[in-house]
């Protein structure tokens, strides 16, 4: 039975569960409470350990005379009076609440806890598409698959420091550029569709973030124009290339099943341009994507990251259609680039359809793969 002293709004949860046809409501609420209590107990134990570490640490002022040359993020500077130094390396700052920051962290401005949370290999979100929290979705929805700026911000904040450059040469309606604006970074975008670029600028204006430089054109042609690239980058190096590439000719296929209710029975290509990666045959797409990465690498800083989204196609007879695995293999052929791992993003806002019903199993793919690569030098 569920505890009467529950810290959850049980009646509201019961109503919602019943609305969606859940039969054993008490059992489901009990599971939720158990998970939350387990998480709270874990946090309490971690906090207990952290408080002990803080007690044994050395006051910050006894190790460092000032913060001038340490390049500390704002959130650390604001709490520096309570900071202590923990560990033999004297590079770890610890605060009374147990939060930590590594002074010699060259990658980002995150605390140890935020770093740890980001590295989970599977995570799920439910971003609203209405109101202020939708981040101008009503403008961005002209794109078939706009990425949530909040999600892009989290990725950007892990792989960069403030004021570094994010580059997206499949920018669409600018989810990555908006994410950069939300996180005090700079960004540059390229897309073949001027309509998408205009939508990005309108969205940025509505959200109230900086409007970053964009270029309408083919990324491969622009990469081969050294003068144009230097002008776009203003002699700076790219820290993060963040991409959601068109997946070969997926959008060119006529819709089937539940997708018909959303898009109709027609193909919905991003553009009709033959240079569009979304209009290429799959093998050509893989080669072109690899070529684009090879072209952009010289403009990136040492140990910069390339992060890209990819979603597998449904298997077809003996065709596996594991696009994420094929792309990993293809890009890992590049000598100066190493594959570092992936995260699986489950988008809980995705609509579900009875694919295959009632004759065959067909998965509702609500997840996408976020592939991570790192430039070696």
HUBEL-V644140 format. One record per residue. N is the residue number from 1. RES is the residue in one small letter. OMEGA is omega in degrees with one decimal (* if undefined). Layout:
{{N RES OMEGA} {N RES OMEGA}}
//
This chain:
{{1 x 178.3} {2 x -179.9} {3 x 178.2} {4 x -179.2} {5 x -178.4} {6 x 176.6} {7 x 177.8} {8 x 174.1} {9 x -171.6} {10 x -176.3} {11 x 178.8} {12 x 179.4} {13 x 178.6} {14 x -179.8} {15 x -179.3} {16 x -179.6} {17 x 178.2} {18 x 179.4} {19 x -177.9} {20 x 171.3} {21 x 178.3} {22 x -173.7} {23 x -177.1} {24 x -174.1} {25 x -178.6} {26 x 179.3} {27 x -179.2} {28 x 178.5} {29 x 177.3} {30 x 178.6} {31 x 180.0} {32 x 179.6} {33 x -178.6} {34 x 179.6} {35 x -178.8} {36 x 179.5} {37 x 177.3} {38 x 178.8} {39 x 178.8} {40 x 178.7} {41 x 178.2} {42 x 178.8} {43 x 179.3} {44 x -179.2} {45 x 178.7} {46 x -179.7} {47 x 178.3} {48 x 178.5} {49 x -178.3} {50 x 179.3} {51 x 178.4} {52 x 178.1} {53 x -179.8} {54 x -179.2} {55 x -177.8} {56 x -178.4} {57 x -176.6} {58 x 177.5} {59 x -175.7} {60 x -175.3} {61 x 177.8} {62 x -179.6} {63 x -176.8} {64 x 179.2} {65 x -179.3} {66 x 179.1} {67 x -171.1} {68 x -174.8} {69 x -174.8} {70 x 178.4} {71 x -177.7} {72 x 176.8} {73 x -176.2} {74 x -175.1} {75 x 177.2} {76 x -179.3} {77 x -178.2} {78 x -177.1} {79 x -170.0} {80 x -179.0} {81 x 179.3} {82 x -175.1} {83 x 171.7} {84 x -179.7} {85 x -175.4} {86 x 175.5} {87 x -176.6} {88 x -176.5} {89 x -177.6} {90 x 179.1} {91 x -176.6} {92 x 173.9} {93 x 177.7} {94 x -178.1} {95 x -177.2} {96 x -179.8} {97 x 178.0} {98 x 179.4} {99 x -176.1} {100 x 174.0} {101 x 179.6} {102 x -175.0} {103 x -176.6} {104 x 176.1} {105 x -176.9} {106 x -171.5} {107 x -173.6} {108 x -179.5} {109 x -173.5} {110 x 171.0} {111 x 178.7} {112 x -179.8} {113 x 178.8} {114 x 176.0} {115 x -178.1} {116 x -178.6} {117 x -178.0} {118 x -173.4} {119 x 173.8} {120 x -173.4} {121 x 179.4} {122 x 176.8} {123 x -179.8} {124 x -179.9} {125 x 172.3} {126 x -179.6} {127 x -179.6} {128 x 178.2} {129 x -179.6} {130 x 175.0} {131 x -176.5} {132 x -177.7} {133 x 178.1} {134 x 180.0} {135 x 174.8} {136 x 178.6} {137 x -179.5} {138 x 176.1} {139 x -173.6} {140 x -173.7} {141 x 174.2} {142 x 176.0} {143 x -178.5} {144 x -177.9} {145 x -179.9} {146 x 179.2} {147 x 179.8} {148 x 178.6} {149 x 179.8} {150 x 178.6} {151 x 179.6} {152 x 177.6} {153 x -179.9} {154 x 178.8} {155 x -178.9} {156 x -178.0} {157 x 176.1} {158 x -171.4} {159 x 179.6} {160 x 168.7} {161 x -178.8} {162 x 177.6} {163 x 174.7} {164 x -171.8} {165 x 172.1} {166 x -175.7} {167 x -179.5} {168 x -178.1} {169 x 164.9} {170 x -164.3} {171 x -177.5} {172 x 178.8} {173 x 164.8} {174 x 178.1} {175 x -179.3} {176 x 178.8} {177 x 176.1} {178 x 176.9} {179 x 177.6} {180 x 179.1} {181 x 179.3} {182 x -173.9} {183 x 176.2} {184 x 172.7} {185 x 174.6} {186 x -177.6} {187 x 176.0} {188 x -178.3} {189 x 175.9} {190 x 173.1} {191 x 179.0} {192 x -171.8} {193 x -179.2} {194 x 179.4} {195 x 178.5} {196 x -179.6} {197 x 177.6} {198 x 178.7} {199 x 176.6} {200 x -177.6} {201 x 177.7} {202 x 178.8} {203 x 179.3} {204 x 178.9} {205 x -178.8} {206 x -179.4} {207 x -179.9} {208 x 177.3} {209 x 179.9} {210 x 172.7} {211 x -172.9} {212 x -179.9} {213 x 178.1} {214 x 178.2} {215 x 176.2} {216 x -179.2} {217 x 179.4} {218 x -174.9} {219 x -178.0} {220 x 178.4} {221 x -179.6} {222 x 178.5} {223 x -178.9} {224 x 177.4} {225 x -174.5} {226 x -179.6} {227 x -179.3} {228 x 178.3} {229 x 178.9} {230 x 178.9} {231 x 179.2} {232 x -174.4} {233 x 179.7} {234 x 177.3} {235 x 174.4} {236 x 178.8} {237 x 178.1} {238 x 176.4} {239 x -177.0} {240 x 168.7} {241 x -175.0} {242 x -168.9} {243 x 167.2} {244 x -170.6} {245 x 171.2} {246 x -173.6} {247 x 179.2} {248 x -174.7} {249 x -176.9} {250 x -176.6} {251 x 179.0} {252 x -178.3} {253 x 175.5} {254 x -176.3} {255 x 178.7} {256 x 173.4} {257 x -176.5} {258 x -179.7} {259 x 179.7} {260 x -179.2} {261 x -178.4} {262 x -171.1} {263 x -170.5} {264 x -175.8} {265 x -174.3} {266 x 172.6} {267 x -179.5} {268 x -179.8} {269 x 178.3} {270 x 174.8} {271 x 174.7} {272 x -177.8} {273 x -179.6} {274 x 177.9} {275 x -178.8} {276 x 179.2} {277 x 179.1} {278 x 178.5} {279 x -177.5} {280 x 170.6} {281 x -170.0} {282 x -179.0} {283 x 177.9} {284 x 177.8} {285 x 179.9} {286 x -179.2} {287 x -179.3} {288 x 177.9} {289 x 177.7} {290 x -179.7} {291 x -179.7} {292 x 179.2} {293 x 177.6} {294 x -178.7} {295 x -175.1} {296 x -176.5} {297 x -179.6} {298 x -179.0} {299 x -178.8} {300 x 176.9} {301 x 175.0} {302 x -179.8} {303 x 173.1} {304 x -175.1} {305 x 169.2} {306 x -178.4} {307 x -179.7} {308 x 177.9} {309 x 173.9} {310 x 178.0} {311 x -179.5} {312 x 169.7} {313 x 176.1} {314 x 176.3} {315 x -178.9} {316 x -175.6} {317 x -179.1} {318 x 176.9} {319 x -177.3} {320 x 179.6} {321 x 176.2} {322 x -174.8} {323 x -176.9} {324 x 179.4} {325 x 179.6} {326 x -179.8} {327 x 176.7} {328 x -179.5} {329 x -177.0} {330 x -177.6} {331 x 179.4} {332 x 173.9} {333 x -178.1} {334 x -172.8} {335 x -173.7} {336 x -177.8} {337 x 178.2} {338 x 173.1} {339 x -174.9} {340 x -179.9} {341 x -177.5} {342 x 169.8} {343 x 178.0} {344 x -177.7} {345 x 175.3} {346 x -178.9} {347 x -175.3} {348 x 178.0} {349 x -178.7} {350 x 178.8} {351 x 179.3} {352 x 178.5} {353 x -178.1} {354 x 179.0} {355 x 175.7} {356 x -176.4} {357 x -0.7} {358 x -170.8} {359 x -170.6} {360 x 177.4} {361 x 171.0} {362 x -174.3} {363 x 166.2} {364 x -177.0} {365 x 177.9} {366 x -176.8} {367 x 171.7} {368 x 177.8} {369 x 173.9} {370 x -174.3} {371 x -175.6} {372 x 177.2} {373 x -178.5} {374 x 175.3} {375 x -175.9} {376 x -177.0} {377 x *}}
//
